Amino acid sequence: MEQQAIYQRLCGIVGEANVRKMEPMKRHTTFRIGGAADFFVLPQTKEELAELVRFCKKDGVPWHVMGNGSNLLVADAGVPGVVIQLFKNFSRITLEDTVLCAQAGAINAQVAKRALEASLAGFEFAAGIPGTIGGAVVMNAGAYGGEMKDILLETEVLDGDGQFRNLKNEELELGYRTSIIAKKGYVVTEVKLKLEKGAGEQILARMEELRERRTMRQPLEYPSAGSTFKRPEGYFAGKLIMDAGLAGCAVGGAKVSEKHCGFVINTGEATAEDVECLMAKIQRTVREKFGVELEPEVKRLGGR
Ligand SMILES: Cc1cc2nc3c(=O)[nH]c(=O)nc-3n(C[C@H](O)[C@H](O)[C@H](O)COP(=O)(O)OP(=O)(O)OC[C@H]3O[C@@H](n4cnc5c(N)ncnc54)[C@H](O)[C@@H]3O)c2cc1C
């Protein structure tokens, strides 16, 4: 299908104001890296989202969904097809007793704020994870001893047939930074969390404590996508990388953070190629020195 015809169809579904052509993805990733997406689309309703997905599937247009881009490494060559972002356009949060219901694009900090206002405990661990709640479910995001699996009641997804379904926690196969969602190609549209009544001051104190720990230990002053590699069984990726002598090791603008070796940071003008080369070098060195295979936690998107 011609690019112009695709553009017109997308505008017909979500309105011209919500479709951008050749949108630089570095504007939408916390790594500040990534070439242009052919089309960057912001649906405003579930119906628009379902229609977008149906159109892309029927007409063979490649499509991808993203949240805040805080776990994404987007190729320098950009992303063919359609990138659908669920973010501010999809961020309503409501409460029913101790159940917090959030649309997929709500950012974790907003969800945490809402939980705190209602004196609901359980989400403190995720308050500083800089993604959307949808991305957090897909990745089964976790920190400081908590993970989404612990508090997730159910999630609404758009399935491969364009139908909305509710999946219970047990049906999501939530594991260490994985779930069934990516494997099945579902889109998370809404998330229900089961929280507990707590004391406001304690919830706030825990959030503050974890925020300080992050600020002290993580290179938050640089763009990154968080931990570059998953934690290998029995080890810590950051420690292995440090012990391999790779602290400060750089390729182009990409560098192993000296503050936390588990993070590859963008020191200014890093390209995805720089990051890829550095990741390969880290994997090779750690394999040679310790016989441990590091598996990327960041998700790659795009390439032509
Ligand atoms: C400084 C920093 C610190 C971090 N700390 C942590 C941490 O402590 N713990 C942790 O687990 N992670 C951490 N991360 C990584 C990242 O924040 C999480 O993985 C987060 O959950 C990703 O959410 P997102 O909305 O940004 O998703 P994106 O990066 O936009 O997407 C990630 C993946 O999820 C998919 N996806 C996103 N939204 C949806 C949706 N609605 N439906 C279907 N698929 C979707 C995308 O296709 C992609 O495959 C950190 C990142 C940074 C930059």
The ligand as an SDF file (V2000), in Angstrom:
LIG
                    3D

 53 58  0  0  0  0  0  0  0  0999 V2000
   16.3820    5.1500   34.4250 C   0  0  0  0  0  0  0  0  0  0  0  0
   15.5940    3.8800   34.2210 C   0  0  0  0  0  0  0  0  0  0  0  0
   15.3470    3.0430   35.3000 C   0  0  0  0  0  0  0  0  0  0  0  0
   14.6130    1.8580   35.1250 C   0  0  0  0  0  0  0  0  0  0  0  0
   14.3650    1.0710   36.1980 N   0  0  0  0  0  0  0  0  0  0  0  0
   13.6390   -0.0520   36.0580 C   0  0  0  0  0  0  0  0  0  0  0  0
   13.3620   -0.8980   37.1780 C   0  0  0  0  0  0  0  0  0  0  0  0
   13.7190   -0.6010   38.3170 O   0  0  0  0  0  0  0  0  0  0  0  0
   12.6500   -2.0380   36.9610 N   0  0  0  0  0  0  0  0  0  0  0  0
   12.1980   -2.3850   35.7120 C   0  0  0  0  0  0  0  0  0  0  0  0
   11.5450   -3.4350   35.5890 O   0  0  0  0  0  0  0  0  0  0  0  0
   12.4550   -1.6200   34.6410 N   0  0  0  0  0  0  0  0  0  0  0  0
   13.1490   -0.4640   34.7690 C   0  0  0  0  0  0  0  0  0  0  0  0
   13.4050    0.3150   33.6770 N   0  0  0  0  0  0  0  0  0  0  0  0
   12.9640   -0.1140   32.3390 C   0  0  0  0  0  0  0  0  0  0  0  0
   11.5590    0.4020   31.9210 C   0  0  0  0  0  0  0  0  0  0  0  0
   11.2260    1.5790   32.6360 O   0  0  0  0  0  0  0  0  0  0  0  0
   10.4860   -0.6550   32.1540 C   0  0  0  0  0  0  0  0  0  0  0  0
   10.7330   -1.8050   31.3740 O   0  0  0  0  0  0  0  0  0  0  0  0
    9.0740   -0.1310   31.8000 C   0  0  0  0  0  0  0  0  0  0  0  0
    8.1200   -1.0220   32.3220 O   0  0  0  0  0  0  0  0  0  0  0  0
    8.8350    0.0630   30.3120 C   0  0  0  0  0  0  0  0  0  0  0  0
    7.6070    0.7660   30.1530 O   0  0  0  0  0  0  0  0  0  0  0  0
    7.3650    1.7230   28.8990 P   0  0  0  0  0  0  0  0  0  0  0  0
    5.9810    2.2410   28.9620 O   0  0  0  0  0  0  0  0  0  0  0  0
    8.4260    2.7500   28.8220 O   0  0  0  0  0  0  0  0  0  0  0  0
    7.4960    0.6810   27.7140 O   0  0  0  0  0  0  0  0  0  0  0  0
    8.2510    0.8540   26.3020 P   0  0  0  0  0  0  0  0  0  0  0  0
    9.7040    1.0400   26.5500 O   0  0  0  0  0  0  0  0  0  0  0  0
    7.5650    1.8680   25.4870 O   0  0  0  0  0  0  0  0  0  0  0  0
    8.0260   -0.5950   25.6840 O   0  0  0  0  0  0  0  0  0  0  0  0
    8.6510   -1.7260   26.2640 C   0  0  0  0  0  0  0  0  0  0  0  0
    8.0420   -2.9960   25.6550 C   0  0  0  0  0  0  0  0  0  0  0  0
    6.6880   -3.1030   26.0700 O   0  0  0  0  0  0  0  0  0  0  0  0
    5.8090   -3.0820   24.9390 C   0  0  0  0  0  0  0  0  0  0  0  0
    4.6360   -2.2870   25.3220 N   0  0  0  0  0  0  0  0  0  0  0  0
    4.6140   -1.0620   25.9030 C   0  0  0  0  0  0  0  0  0  0  0  0
    3.3480   -0.6910   26.1630 N   0  0  0  0  0  0  0  0  0  0  0  0
    2.5600   -1.7070   25.7310 C   0  0  0  0  0  0  0  0  0  0  0  0
    1.1510   -1.9350   25.7270 C   0  0  0  0  0  0  0  0  0  0  0  0
    0.2670   -1.0480   26.2080 N   0  0  0  0  0  0  0  0  0  0  0  0
    0.6810   -3.1030   25.2010 N   0  0  0  0  0  0  0  0  0  0  0  0
    1.5440   -4.0340   24.7050 C   0  0  0  0  0  0  0  0  0  0  0  0
    2.8840   -3.8660   24.6780 N   0  0  0  0  0  0  0  0  0  0  0  0
    3.3800   -2.7140   25.1840 C   0  0  0  0  0  0  0  0  0  0  0  0
    6.6060   -2.4940   23.7960 C   0  0  0  0  0  0  0  0  0  0  0  0
    6.1590   -2.9920   22.5460 O   0  0  0  0  0  0  0  0  0  0  0  0
    8.0120   -2.9580   24.1350 C   0  0  0  0  0  0  0  0  0  0  0  0
    8.2290   -4.2740   23.6780 O   0  0  0  0  0  0  0  0  0  0  0  0
   14.1190    1.5150   33.8390 C   0  0  0  0  0  0  0  0  0  0  0  0
   14.3590    2.3800   32.7540 C   0  0  0  0  0  0  0  0  0  0  0  0
   15.0860    3.5570   32.9350 C   0  0  0  0  0  0  0  0  0  0  0  0
   15.2910    4.4750   31.7730 C   0  0  0  0  0  0  0  0  0  0  0  0
  1  2  1  0
  2  3  1  0
  2 52  2  0
  3  4  2  0
  4  5  1  0
  4 50  1  0
  5  6  2  0
  6  7  1  0
  6 13  1  0
  7  8  2  0
  7  9  1  0
  9 10  1  0
 10 11  2  0
 10 12  1  0
 12 13  2  0
 13 14  1  0
 14 15  1  0
 14 50  1  0
 15 16  1  0
 16 17  1  0
 16 18  1  0
 18 19  1  0
 18 20  1  0
 20 21  1  0
 20 22  1  0
 22 23  1  0
 23 24  1  0
 24 25  2  0
 24 26  1  0
 24 27  1  0
 27 28  1  0
 28 29  2  0
 28 30  1  0
 28 31  1  0
 31 32  1  0
 32 33  1  0
 33 34  1  0
 33 48  1  0
 34 35  1  0
 35 36  1  0
 35 46  1  0
 36 37  1  0
 36 45  1  0
 37 38  2  0
 38 39  1  0
 39 40  1  0
 39 45  2  0
 40 41  1  0
 40 42  2  0
 42 43  1  0
 43 44  2  0
 44 45  1  0
 46 47  1  0
 46 48  1  0
 48 49  1  0
 50 51  2  0
 51 52  1  0
 52 53  1  0
M  END
$$$$
